[in-house]
Amino acid sequence: MKNFLEQIKGKALELDFDSIGFCEADFPEEVTKHLHEFVSKGRHGSMKWISDTIDRRSKPRNMWQSAQTAIVLGCNYGPKNNPLLSLNNKSVGNISVYAQNKDYHKWIKGRLKNLAGWIASKSKGQVKVFVDTAPLMEKPLAEISGIGWIGKHTNLVSRDFGSWLFLGVILLDSNILNKKNKTQKSNCGSCSECLDICPTKAFAAPYKLDARKCISYLTIEHKTHIPREFRGLIGNRIYGCDDCLAICPWNKYAKISNNLSFIAREDLKKPPLKKLSFFSDKDFKKYFSGSPIKRIGRDQFMRNVLISIGNSADQSLVKTTINLLHDVSPIVRLAAVWALGQICRDTFLLEMNKQIIKEKDTEVINEWLESKKEINKLNAYE
């Protein structure tokens, strides 16, 4: 079997995978326990698809009873520049590194199928492929397979690629392993930089994320209004957040990706908030064609842009914010109300007198009233 494993590694490298590991298609009981705690405490937020599939997620063989071996593949998407640096320019939007080009799911799945077909032809067995759209927990398998270890921020860390690995999994119905794997030991030590940098303090403890406070969750998975206590902390992050990944000291060993599908589009590196604020639904779909950003839809995206406008202190964005007070979507209108109150209090009070009498949505009306209270308090202190 050793020769076959080497052949698989060689084929994976031919297909432009950067890292590969093998392990039994099973988790330690601790992984299952951790998942159930995550859901039972409601830390998955509105991601109902996690709780709905918790039984299948609990063990790989609950996904496919015949599974014996897991082959875990990693693809390096390491950025050229540190994403933390783009947080300083408040007039542009910050997009998570993974979403600055094409949707990685398609790239990985196509090559997984290619590799799986080749393995099936050699082993005469059955195979199944998984990217992270399926209810299979690939990070614990990656840790067991030796690709890396799960850091305190609950993401995978690699000696060779730092924080920047996309993952895919192939399950086989045969055992091709030479020996049983041991879970890789964590190399985080006493470091807590990933926990300390989190703007919203989303970690209940090391290795325990509360998604409801996570900026990636709030800007991508959370479909309604972003809670007030998190808006100012989001800064200019309009899609996702890389803070806990980017700060990891192991990134000193990371390599810049040479995969054209993962290299950032120039227009997504530092997109001006002003430009984004004019997007119609048609503009949004065209601009983000082929991008994972497209899946959240224009209204949710504009909500994120407006939160960032509110944090920008950019007076040139007042006019476009006023225009969005008339948007057809209440999600957008509410965010516009908040943003206007943040960047120009006097204009906010003038617009409130005109807009609130025409507003039909209760939540938007409440946002006008809450923002006014906040402004009155600030004015009283000054």
Buried (B, 14 or more C-beta within 10 A) or exposed (E): EEEEBEEBBEBBEEBEBBBBBBBBBBBEEEBBEBBEEBBEEEBBBBBEEBEEBBEBBBBBBBBBEEBBBBBBBBBBBBBEEEBBEBBEBBBBBBBBBBBBBBBBBEBBBEBBBBBBEBBBEEBEBBBBBBBBEBBBBBBBBBBBBBBBBBBBBBBBBBEBBBBBBBBBBBBBBBEBBEEEBEBBEBEBEEBEBBBEBBBBEBBEEBBBBBBBBBBBBBBBBBEEBBEEEBBEBBBBBBBBBBBBBBBBBBBEEBEEBEBEBBBBEEEBBBBBBBBBBEBEEEEBEEBBEEBBBBEBBBBBBBBBBBBBBBBBEBEEBBEBBBEBBEBEBBBBBBBBBBBBBBBBBEBBBEBBEEBBEEBEEEEBBEBBEBBBEBBEEEEEEE
